[in-house]
Amino acid sequence: GGTVIRSNRTRRATLRQRAATTHAAAKIRREGVATLATHAIAAGLGIKEAASVADSLRDKAEKAGVVGIAGRAFRKGAARPCTRYTQREVAALVALYRPRKLAYRTAAARLALAA
């Protein structure tokens, strides 16, 4: 490809992020449960950051006594096992979550408020 105008690239990235956040939030409203990464994306995190927060929250699940619902996630035609959680269960996990990074702290606050 040729050169890309920086302002257009950032505008597209912002739109992509906003669409992902809206899509994730709609899925949670529609189904009532979602994976931890989907909850984090709905809280406004990017995909990489959401995966990081989800891993941290997953570690807290046993301590919080949160089980979730076993399910299957589909991507590129492959089915993988996953665990889906309600907003209330995510809030219980967030209560034990102590992030250092500011972006993760604001996401944790949003996750706690969502329940």
C-alpha positions as CSV (number, residue, x, y, z in Angstrom):
1,G,0.0,0.0,0.0
2,G,0.9,3.6,-0.3
3,T,1.3,6.2,2.3
4,V,-1.6,6.5,4.8
5,I,-2.6,9.9,6.2
6,R,-2.0,9.6,9.9
7,S,-5.2,11.4,11.0
8,N,-7.3,9.0,8.9
9,R,-5.5,6.0,10.4
10,T,-6.1,7.2,14.0
11,R,-9.7,8.0,13.1
12,R,-10.2,4.5,11.7
13,A,-8.6,3.0,14.8
14,T,-10.9,5.0,17.0
15,L,-13.9,3.9,15.0
16,R,-12.7,0.2,15.1
17,Q,-12.3,0.5,18.9
18,R,-15.7,2.1,19.4
19,A,-17.4,-0.5,17.2
20,A,-15.7,-3.4,19.2
21,T,-16.8,-1.8,22.5
22,T,-20.4,-1.3,21.3
23,H,-20.5,-4.8,19.8
24,A,-19.3,-6.4,23.1
25,A,-21.7,-4.4,25.2
26,A,-24.6,-5.4,23.0
27,K,-23.6,-9.1,23.2
28,I,-23.6,-8.9,27.0
29,R,-27.0,-7.2,27.1
30,R,-28.4,-9.7,24.6
31,E,-27.1,-12.9,26.2
32,G,-26.5,-12.0,29.8
33,V,-23.1,-13.8,29.8
34,A,-19.8,-13.3,28.1
35,T,-16.2,-14.3,28.3
36,L,-13.9,-12.1,30.5
37,A,-12.2,-10.7,27.5
38,T,-15.6,-9.6,26.0
39,H,-16.5,-7.9,29.3
40,A,-13.1,-6.1,29.3
41,I,-13.6,-5.0,25.6
42,A,-17.1,-3.7,26.6
43,A,-15.3,-1.7,29.3
44,G,-13.3,0.1,26.6
45,L,-10.1,-1.8,26.5
46,G,-8.3,-2.8,23.2
47,I,-8.1,-6.5,22.4
48,K,-4.5,-7.0,23.7
49,E,-5.3,-5.2,26.9
50,A,-8.6,-7.0,27.3
51,A,-6.8,-10.4,27.0
52,S,-4.3,-9.3,29.7
53,V,-7.1,-8.2,32.1
54,A,-9.0,-11.4,31.4
55,D,-6.0,-13.5,32.3
56,S,-5.6,-11.6,35.6
57,L,-9.3,-11.9,36.4
58,R,-9.2,-15.6,35.5
59,D,-6.6,-16.1,38.2
60,K,-9.0,-14.6,40.8
61,A,-11.9,-16.8,39.9
62,E,-11.1,-19.7,42.2
63,K,-10.4,-17.3,45.1
64,A,-13.7,-15.5,44.6
65,G,-15.6,-18.7,44.3
66,V,-16.9,-17.8,40.9
67,V,-17.4,-20.7,38.5
68,G,-19.0,-19.2,35.4
69,I,-20.7,-21.2,32.6
70,A,-18.6,-23.6,30.4
71,G,-19.1,-23.0,26.7
72,R,-17.4,-23.1,23.3
73,A,-15.9,-20.1,21.5
74,F,-15.7,-20.1,17.7
75,R,-13.0,-18.3,15.7
76,K,-11.8,-19.1,12.2
77,G,-13.9,-22.2,12.2
78,A,-12.3,-23.7,15.3
79,A,-14.2,-24.4,18.5
80,R,-12.4,-23.8,21.7
81,P,-13.5,-24.3,25.3
82,C,-14.3,-21.0,27.2
83,T,-16.0,-19.9,30.3
84,R,-18.6,-17.2,30.3
85,Y,-19.5,-15.0,33.2
86,T,-22.4,-12.7,34.2
87,Q,-21.8,-9.1,35.0
88,R,-22.3,-9.8,38.7
89,E,-19.7,-12.6,38.6
90,V,-17.2,-10.2,36.9
91,A,-17.8,-7.6,39.5
92,A,-16.9,-10.2,42.2
93,L,-13.7,-10.9,40.4
94,V,-12.9,-7.2,39.9
95,A,-13.2,-6.7,43.7
96,L,-10.1,-8.9,44.1
97,Y,-8.3,-7.4,41.1
98,R,-5.6,-4.8,41.9
99,P,-4.1,-3.5,38.6
100,R,-1.1,-1.1,38.5
101,K,-1.6,0.4,35.0
102,L,-4.0,3.4,34.9
103,A,-5.9,2.1,31.8
104,Y,-6.5,-1.2,33.6
105,R,-7.7,0.7,36.8
106,T,-10.3,2.7,34.8
107,A,-11.4,-0.5,33.1
108,A,-11.7,-2.3,36.4
109,A,-13.9,0.6,37.7
110,R,-16.1,0.4,34.7
111,L,-16.4,-3.4,35.1
112,A,-17.4,-3.0,38.7
113,L,-20.0,-0.4,37.8
114,A,-21.5,-2.5,35.0
115,A,-22.9,-5.1,37.5
